């Protein structure tokens, strides 16, 4: 039983590491987590490689603290593609509801 509890704590730490990496805002992420910046920095040093590997596997790219215009444009294009896919999905679901009538 103790191992499951430790795993949950480790997962929470990794979640905040990922948020900090994705946003490049360590202080803001630490504040929202209710921990010190130093604590989050320590977690990042512990889990950064693992979290970045997971993000790479998911196709999520992390921006540098000072991203170039090209990197920002690439991130924007990815976001627009995802938005388009979600809009298509919503449209298809609405169409299916119209055909099947209200529940």
TORKOL-4160 file (C-alpha; in steps of 0.2 Angstrom, whole numbers, padded with zeros to 4 digits, m for minus):
103
<pt num="1" X="0000" Y="0000" Z="0000"/>
<pt num="2" X="0014" Y="0013" Z="0004"/>
<pt num="3" X="0020" Y="0011" Z="m0014"/>
<pt num="4" X="0004" Y="0016" Z="m0022"/>
<pt num="5" X="0004" Y="0032" Z="m0011"/>
<pt num="6" X="0022" Y="0036" Z="m0016"/>
<pt num="7" X="0017" Y="0034" Z="m0034"/>
<pt num="8" X="0003" Y="0046" Z="m0033"/>
<pt num="9" X="0014" Y="0059" Z="m0025"/>
<pt num="10" X="0027" Y="0056" Z="m0038"/>
<pt num="11" X="0014" Y="0058" Z="m0052"/>
<pt num="12" X="0008" Y="0075" Z="m0044"/>
<pt num="13" X="0026" Y="0081" Z="m0044"/>
<pt num="14" X="0028" Y="0076" Z="m0062"/>
<pt num="15" X="0012" Y="0085" Z="m0066"/>
<pt num="16" X="0019" Y="0101" Z="m0059"/>
<pt num="17" X="0036" Y="0099" Z="m0068"/>
<pt num="18" X="0026" Y="0097" Z="m0084"/>
<pt num="19" X="0016" Y="0113" Z="m0081"/>
<pt num="20" X="0032" Y="0122" Z="m0078"/>
<pt num="21" X="0041" Y="0115" Z="m0093"/>
<pt num="22" X="0026" Y="0119" Z="m0105"/>
<pt num="23" X="0024" Y="0136" Z="m0098"/>
<pt num="24" X="0042" Y="0141" Z="m0094"/>
<pt num="25" X="0035" Y="0149" Z="m0079"/>
<pt num="26" X="0042" Y="0141" Z="m0064"/>
<pt num="27" X="0038" Y="0154" Z="m0051"/>
<pt num="28" X="0020" Y="0155" Z="m0057"/>
<pt num="29" X="0018" Y="0136" Z="m0057"/>
<pt num="30" X="0026" Y="0134" Z="m0040"/>
<pt num="31" X="0014" Y="0147" Z="m0033"/>
<pt num="32" X="m0001" Y="0138" Z="m0040"/>
<pt num="33" X="0005" Y="0122" Z="m0033"/>
<pt num="34" X="0008" Y="0130" Z="m0016"/>
<pt num="35" X="0026" Y="0126" Z="m0015"/>
<pt num="36" X="0042" Y="0136" Z="m0016"/>
<pt num="37" X="0051" Y="0140" Z="m0032"/>
<pt num="38" X="0066" Y="0130" Z="m0025"/>
<pt num="39" X="0056" Y="0115" Z="m0022"/>
<pt num="40" X="0049" Y="0115" Z="m0039"/>
<pt num="41" X="0066" Y="0118" Z="m0046"/>
<pt num="42" X="0072" Y="0102" Z="m0037"/>
<pt num="43" X="0058" Y="0092" Z="m0044"/>
<pt num="44" X="0062" Y="0098" Z="m0061"/>
<pt num="45" X="0080" Y="0092" Z="m0059"/>
<pt num="46" X="0073" Y="0075" Z="m0053"/>
<pt num="47" X="0060" Y="0072" Z="m0066"/>
<pt num="48" X="0064" Y="0084" Z="m0081"/>
<pt num="49" X="0071" Y="0070" Z="m0092"/>
<pt num="50" X="0057" Y="0058" Z="m0089"/>
<pt num="51" X="0044" Y="0071" Z="m0092"/>
<pt num="52" X="0052" Y="0078" Z="m0108"/>
<pt num="53" X="0053" Y="0060" Z="m0114"/>
<pt num="54" X="0034" Y="0058" Z="m0111"/>
<pt num="55" X="0030" Y="0075" Z="m0119"/>
<pt num="56" X="0041" Y="0070" Z="m0134"/>
<pt num="57" X="0031" Y="0053" Z="m0136"/>
<pt num="58" X="0015" Y="0063" Z="m0136"/>
<pt num="59" X="0022" Y="0076" Z="m0149"/>
<pt num="60" X="0022" Y="0090" Z="m0137"/>
<pt num="61" X="0036" Y="0103" Z="m0139"/>
<pt num="62" X="0043" Y="0114" Z="m0125"/>
<pt num="63" X="0047" Y="0132" Z="m0130"/>
<pt num="64" X="0063" Y="0139" Z="m0124"/>
<pt num="65" X="0062" Y="0154" Z="m0112"/>
<pt num="66" X="0065" Y="0165" Z="m0127"/>
<pt num="67" X="0057" Y="0156" Z="m0141"/>
<pt num="68" X="0061" Y="0162" Z="m0159"/>
<pt num="69" X="0047" Y="0168" Z="m0171"/>
<pt num="70" X="0048" Y="0152" Z="m0180"/>
<pt num="71" X="0046" Y="0141" Z="m0165"/>
<pt num="72" X="0031" Y="0152" Z="m0160"/>
<pt num="73" X="0023" Y="0150" Z="m0177"/>
<pt num="74" X="0025" Y="0131" Z="m0176"/>
<pt num="75" X="0017" Y="0131" Z="m0159"/>
<pt num="76" X="0003" Y="0142" Z="m0166"/>
<pt num="77" X="0000" Y="0130" Z="m0181"/>
<pt num="78" X="0000" Y="0115" Z="m0170"/>
<pt num="79" X="m0013" Y="0124" Z="m0159"/>
<pt num="80" X="m0024" Y="0129" Z="m0174"/>
<pt num="81" X="m0023" Y="0111" Z="m0181"/>
<pt num="82" X="m0029" Y="0104" Z="m0164"/>
<pt num="83" X="m0043" Y="0117" Z="m0163"/>
<pt num="84" X="m0049" Y="0113" Z="m0181"/>
<pt num="85" X="m0050" Y="0094" Z="m0176"/>
<pt num="86" X="m0060" Y="0098" Z="m0161"/>
<pt num="87" X="m0072" Y="0110" Z="m0171"/>
<pt num="88" X="m0074" Y="0096" Z="m0183"/>
<pt num="89" X="m0078" Y="0083" Z="m0169"/>
<pt num="90" X="m0091" Y="0095" Z="m0162"/>
<pt num="91" X="m0099" Y="0098" Z="m0178"/>
<pt num="92" X="m0100" Y="0079" Z="m0181"/>
<pt num="93" X="m0107" Y="0076" Z="m0164"/>
<pt num="94" X="m0120" Y="0090" Z="m0167"/>
<pt num="95" X="m0125" Y="0082" Z="m0183"/>
<pt num="96" X="m0127" Y="0065" Z="m0175"/>
<pt num="97" X="m0138" Y="0073" Z="m0162"/>
<pt num="98" X="m0149" Y="0081" Z="m0175"/>
<pt num="99" X="m0151" Y="0064" Z="m0184"/>
<pt num="100" X="m0155" Y="0054" Z="m0168"/>
<pt num="101" X="m0166" Y="0067" Z="m0160"/>
<pt num="102" X="m0165" Y="0073" Z="m0142"/>
<pt num="103" X="m0161" Y="0060" Z="m0128"/>
